[in-house]
Amino acid sequence: MRVAIDFDGTLTDVEQEAGPYLLRFRELAAQDLNIYWKDLAHDLMLAKRLVLQDPTKGWTHNGYVVAPATADPYVFNTAIFTEFLAEMPQEKMQSLLFSWHTESYKSAATAFRTGAREFLEKATKEHDVTVVTNSKTDAVLQKLALLGFPNIPIEGMARKYVIDPSWDKVPFQQELPGFPRPVLLRRRHYGEILEKLKPDVVVGDIYELDLALPAHLGTRCVQLLTKGTPQYERAAHTPHVQVADNLENVLKKLR
């Protein structure tokens, strides 16, 4: 069976990994924006409050809300900075956010989820596994090598967060019961990766980024619940989506 699995947050413990990343991200922002650290911290606190007050805000990329704001520490950080930089032209904002993220990811700690090694040992023996991630291939390869899996195929820079309105193979959006806003489906680059891999199952931790598109296309999906999973996502969204609370249970659902 062909299995496509997300990396950050699915195989890794992002709560542990994100600390050094967030610190570096703020250092770069203060430097590039020429703003005192204390002033930046104050402005980010106000931006965070605004993000949390409105569940429809989410992580906004190029004007489209692509995931819940609190999905994981990386996404939450991006949502806060997007709010903070709201008056900046979109192109310049996205360029800065991308450069800060790319540089800061190098500082992120390496912490795998409990049972990640055992999960990959069994999953790679029983299935054809490919990691599909928004992160760069070489960064993920290094981490997987540390865990003892240097040969797992990786599709990096999947850009699951990029919406292409012109890609008309799927509807623009999907209304789901209990969701505070429509789920956007036209993630062209991710869709082309799925077309190439033709997975039988997709595993991920953020429904809108990892699973909404393949589920709509009829692929069986497994969502790994995390601390950042919104309550409205904890119920099955479509007949194609199952949920699991740890990697051991994900493995059971692959059989």
N, C-alpha and C positions, 0 to 999 in steps of 0.2 A: 504493500500500500504506500502511496506517495503522500508524505506529510510535509507541509510547510509550517514552520514554527517561528514565531517572533523571538527576538533576543532580549532587549532591555525590558525588564519588568516581568518577563515570562521565564527566562532562564536565570536572570540575575535579580538580586535584591536591591532595587533602586533606592530604597530608603537608606540603606547603608552606603551605597555608592555615591549618592548625590552630594554629600556634605562638602568635600573638596571642590567638586564641580561648581556648586553654587557660590562658594567663596571666590573662586577664580573668575567666574562670570561677572560678579559684582565689581571685582577689581578692574577688569577690562572695561566695563561700562563706565565706571568713575573716571578712568584714565581717558577714554575716547571722548567722553562727553564733557570732560574738564569740570567735574563737579566734586565737591568735597564728599567724603565717605558718609559723614553724619547727615548731610543734606540728602544724599541718595537714599539712605536708609529710611529717612522720614517720608520721602516721596513714594518709595516702594510700599511702605506701610499703608499709606492712603490708597494707592492703587490696588493693593491686596484687598482692602476693605470693599472697594467698589466691585471687584471681581466676585467676591463671595456673596455680595448682596443680590446679584443678578444671575440666576442659574442659566439664563439664555446666552450669557457672554461666551463662556468657553475659551478654548484656544483659537484665536483668529489668525488665519494666514491668508494674505492677499485679499482681505475683506470677507472671507468665508469662515464661519465657525466650524472647525473640523474635529473637535474632540472636547469632552468635558474639561473644564479648567483644572480640576483637582485630580485628574486621572492618575498622575504620578508626579514626583517632585520636578522632573524636567519640564513637563507640560505646564505645571502650575507656575513655575518660574517664567516660562515664555508668556503665559497669559498675563501675569503681573507686569512684565516689561512692556508688553503690547499696550496695556492700559496706560502705563506710565509715559510711553512714547506716542500716544494717540495723535498728538498734533504734528508729528513728523510725517513727511511724505512717505507713502507706503513702500516705495522702492528702496529708499534709503533705510527705512526701519528694518525691512526684511534682510537687507544686506548686512546691517550691523548685527541683528539677532543671529543670523547664520554664522557669521565670522566669530562671534563670541561663543556660540555653542560649539563650533568645531574646535576652537582652541581650548575651551574649558573641558571638553570631553576627554582630552589628554590627561587632565588632572583627576578625573573621576577615580574613585577607589574600585577595586575589583572584589566583588562579593556575589557569590552565586546563591541561588535559592537552595534551601534545604532539600537534599535529594536530587540536585541537578545532575551530578555525575552518574548516579544510579539510573536516573531517567534516560539520559543519553545512551548509556551502555545498552540498556534494553531496547530503547526505541530504534537505535541504529542497527541493531541485530535483526529486529523484526520488521522494520520498515525502511523505505527510501526517504531519508530525512534531508531537507534543505532549510537552512536558516534564511528568513526573509526579514530584513531589518532596515530601518531608516538610517542607521549608523553606517560609517564607512567600513568597507569590507576588511581592510587591514587591521583596524582597531578590534573588530569582533574576532577575527582570526587569531590575534594574539591572545585574547582572553580565552577562547576555546582551546588553544594550545596549552595554556596553563592548566586547564582542567583535564587535559589528556586527549583532546579530540581535534587534532590539527587538520584532519582531512574531510570534515563535514563541508559540503558545498554551501556557499554563502552568496545570497543576492543582496548586496549592500546598496545604500542610497535608494531605497525603494520608494521614497517620497510618498508615503501613504497619506500624507497631510496635504498634498497638492491637488486642488480641484481644477479640472479642465472642463468648463461648461460646453465646449464644442464636441466633446466625446459623447456621442449619442447612442452608444451601445446599451446604456442603462438609463433609467429615469434620472432626472437631476437630483431628486430627493425622495425620501421615504418617511411617511408619518408612522410612528410606532406608539402604541398605547403607553401612557405614563411619561414619555420623554418630554422635556420642556421645550423642545424645538425639533424641527425636521432633521433627519440624518442625511447628510450629503453623500451621494454615491459616485459621482463622476471623478474618480481618482485614477486617471488614465494610466499613468506610469505603473502604478501598482496593478492595475487591471491587465496590462500587457505582460507583467511578470507572471501573474496567475495563468494567463493564456499559454505562456511558454511552459510553465511547470506542470500544469494540469493536476493540481493536488487533489487527492481524495478527501483529505482533512486539512483544515487550517487551524492552528492553535495560536492564541494570543491573549493578552491581558486587557487591551483597550478595545472595546467593542467597535466604536466608530472608526478607529484607525485600522485595526487588524481584521475585523470580522464582518462588518456591515456589507461590504462589497462582495466577498466570496459567498456569504450567506444568501444575498439576493440572487447571485448567479446559480444557486442550488448546491453549492459545496457544503458538506458537513463541517461544522465548526465547533471548537471547544474553547470556551472562555475561562481562563484561570482567574478566579476572583482574587482581588488584592485589597489592601487598605484603602486605595483610592477609587475602587469600583462604586459608582453611585448606586443608591438603593434601587432606583428604577431599572437598573441593568441586572439586578440579581435574580430577576425572573427570566425565563426563557423568552427571547424576543420573537423568534420565528421557529417553525418546526425544525430548522436546520441547525439551531444553536443549542449546545449543552453547556452546563457550567460545572466546574470542578474547583475545589478549595485547596488543592495541592498537586504537585507534579505526579505523585503516585496515583492519584485519582484520574489525572489526565491520561496516564498510560493505560489505565483500565478502559477508558472510553475509546482508546485507539484500537482496542482488540475487537 
